[in-house]
Amino acid sequence: MAPHPGIDTDSIKESARKNLLDLLEGVRGKKNLVIEQSLAGPVGIFVKFSTLQDYGVDRVFFLENDNLNASQKNVVFLASGEKASQCLAIAGQIKRLQQSSSVEHDFSIIWVPRRTLVSDRILEEAGVLGDVAIEVLPLHFIPLDQDVLSLAYDDPFGDLYLQKDPTSIFLAAQALMPFQHKHGLFPRIIGKGDNAKRLMELLLRMRSEAAAEESTATSRLGMMPSSTIESLIIIDREVDMVTPLLTQLTYEGLIDEIFGIKNNQAEIETSIIGQAPGQQPKSQSGAPQQQSLKRKIQLDSSDKLYAQLRDANSAIVGPLLNKVARRLAGEYESRHGAKSTAELREFVNKLPGYQAEQQSLKIHTSLMEEALKHTQSETFSRVLEIQQNLVSGTDPTAQHDAIEELIARDIPLTTILRLLCLESTISGGIRPKDLDAFKRLILHAYGPQHILTLHNLERMGLLIARTAANPFYIPVGVGGSGAGSESKVTNYSALRKQLRLIVDEVNEQDPNDIAYVYSGYAPLSVRLVQTILQKQHLLSLTSRHGDLPPGSSSSSSSSSQGFAPFEQSLQNIRGATFNRQQKGESEAALKARQMLSTGGGGGGDGREKTVVVMFLGGITFTEIAALRFVGKGLAEEGGGGGKKKTKKRVVICTTGMVGGRDVVGSAIEKGDFGKG
């Protein structure tokens, strides 16, 4: 049997599209589709509304709006089976339509990604379980790009760390298992963090259950270690809370900070980027219309210019756009030099591409101009300065006056909380008297309801007092935990030196380290990945400052060694550490598979292997940029030199996208005391 190809995100997207359309086709005739609002974006990535219309969908309603009408006999609900609130909403709308409509409706429910006992119980108690046809759409990973897969959780951080809901860990395991069925077992599962360990244990249990159920020879071969996947690396967001609290400085990250990116789309005011091509603002009076309408723009690799810009530090995006503008102008002017009909025809054939690139250039130039207004403001500069001082290890109390001044200026609460949580996370808490003073200032400036916000942040361990009684306390001058112990808190003071989290000389134009994404700070989460995949690079950084870890001389960039030789540094990082090898049931079958996959030539034949990096609790756009930089380095290592090396490709998986706004936003109390 020929080996399976590597993980193909296009096939995952096509499979999700086919599964949904098959379910809709099963409901014959015209139908109204009622979709949960948080699912609309992910579904829109792999199927367009025009395609839904081809499969009989007449109108689309949001479940939360409760405005379903009786225009069609067939009604299809598409919602998450994990949420009791959505099940109750569906039951209520079915009962309302049954009572108010003269038409006898046929109801169908498509649960995503699974049917649950809770959903059945709610429908049964509402008396509608027997009136609906129930199907399941096993929608797990949504491809956000060729190298990024997401479970598209609405609040991946808050669900896991505030609500303590482990559902995302289980769904992550369910999403990863098909890779093992198709490509073979992950040969090695490596990771850091307590939730990461739970995911690893779930995968092992699911593997045992699958092995017990399967009996055919094909299935047994599928449970051999993969020849196309090298390893699965799992990072628990909890091990590095600092990175998402920082202001993202890549182009994509900055767009997310200012405008917000959701499901590869950003809503931008037309006053910034103009109307869509061919769309003109309408006014009944004929006078010029003043409007602040928003326009959705697509932000993914289908836009070739955006693919070039997104991972670059925002400081160099202006010159890059200028360079593209000059190139396009030169190519467009080349039409005057066309001397033959063939040359003119060639230019005409390229014209649509020029026009599309010109439109993209116009959009990104406008976005960058708006971003510059933001980044050149005094408030942005002050916030960035405080952040950089905190991560570089300066005395945190020296930043308190600046934070108090920002509160007095009434800047958004999320910005203040990000700074305070950043200090607390890096320093193992804030001095009790200073924390109490900040709490009083926040309650006076932003409202008494935020006593609940502060409580939520404390529950997540993001904003705590630095006392010996709290579990996150780091004694001053202590460099790490005892040998072999699991730390309860990430000690950034020790890690700053051990893993070179701060890089003073950063070349943003032609970067040679991941620190370029934060203009000098290397995300700890991605440094952890580098301790597995880019040992030599990391050792070269630490050796310049005399910080070589023990046993580093014999280290090689192989995931089979796990975190070696950086185990001592990992003792300063919160949570469990694991490195689990998965072996097949038959060594003979394993050897036969390796012979088939390598053609009998051994392992170093230059074949591409995939490294899957899974982030639990969310990942930032800046971390994705850093991981792509790591992947680019691995590809260059595999492609160069005389001796063939195994080429490596990094595929990034996550429970959802997250940023500083989302981290503190999940804790912010939305209600207002005194207002009914």
HELIX and SHEET records of a PDB file:
HELIX    1   1 THR A    9  GLU A   25  1                                  17    
HELIX    2   2 GLN A   37  PHE A   46  1                                  10    
HELIX    3   3 PHE A   49  ASP A   54  1                                   6    
HELIX    4   4 LEU A   63  ASN A   65  5                                   3    
HELIX    5   5 ALA A   84  SER A  100  1                                  17    
HELIX    6   6 LEU A  117  GLU A  125  1                                   9    
HELIX    7   7 LEU A  129  ASP A  131  5                                   3    
HELIX    8   8 PRO A  156  TYR A  161  1                                   6    
HELIX    9   9 THR A  167  HIS A  183  1                                  17    
HELIX   10  10 ASP A  194  GLU A  213  1                                  20    
HELIX   11  11 ALA A  217  GLY A  222  1                                   6    
HELIX   12  12 ARG A  237  VAL A  239  5                                   3    
HELIX   13  13 VAL A  242  LEU A  245  1                                   4    
HELIX   14  14 TYR A  251  ILE A  258  1                                   8    
HELIX   15  15 THR A  270  ILE A  273  1                                   4    
HELIX   16  16 LYS A  304  LEU A  309  1                                   6    
HELIX   17  17 SER A  314  ILE A  316  5                                   3    
HELIX   18  18 VAL A  317  GLU A  333  1                                  17    
HELIX   19  19 SER A  334  GLY A  337  5                                   4    
HELIX   20  20 THR A  341  THR A  375  1                                  35    
HELIX   21  21 GLU A  378  SER A  392  1                                  15    
HELIX   22  22 PRO A  396  GLN A  399  5                                   4    
HELIX   23  23 HIS A  400  ALA A  408  1                                   9    
HELIX   24  24 LEU A  413  SER A  427  1                                  15    
HELIX   25  25 PRO A  432  TYR A  446  1                                  15    
HELIX   26  26 HIS A  450  ARG A  459  1                                  10    
HELIX   27  27 TYR A  492  GLN A  498  1                                   7    
HELIX   28  28 ILE A  514  TYR A  518  5                                   5    
HELIX   29  29 LEU A  524  LEU A  533  1                                  10    
HELIX   30  30 LYS A  535  SER A  543  1                                   9    
HELIX   31  31 SER A  552  SER A  554  5                                   3    
HELIX   32  32 SER A  559  GLN A  561  5                                   3    
HELIX   33  33 GLU A  567  LEU A  570  1                                   4    
HELIX   34  34 GLU A  587  THR A  598  1                                  12    
HELIX   35  35 PHE A  621  GLY A  639  1                                  19    
HELIX   36  36 GLY A  660  GLY A  665  1                                   6    
SHEET    1   A 5 VAL A  57  PHE A  62  0                                        
SHEET    2   A 5 LYS A  31  ILE A  35  1                                        
SHEET    3   A 5 ASN A  74  SER A  80  1                                        
SHEET    4   A 5 ASP A 106  VAL A 112  1                                        
SHEET    5   A 5 VAL A 132  VAL A 136  1                                        
SHEET    1   B 7 ILE A 142  ASP A 145  0                                        
SHEET    2   B 7 VAL A 148  SER A 150 -1                                        
SHEET    3   B 7 LYS A 647  THR A 654  1                                        
SHEET    4   B 7 GLU A 608  LEU A 616  1                                        
SHEET    5   B 7 ILE A 229  ASP A 236  1                                        
SHEET    6   B 7 ARG A 188  LYS A 192  1                                        
SHEET    7   B 7 THR A 577  GLN A 581 -1                                        
SHEET    1   C 2 GLN A 265  GLU A 269  0                                        
SHEET    2   C 2 LYS A 294  GLN A 298 -1                                        
END                                                                             
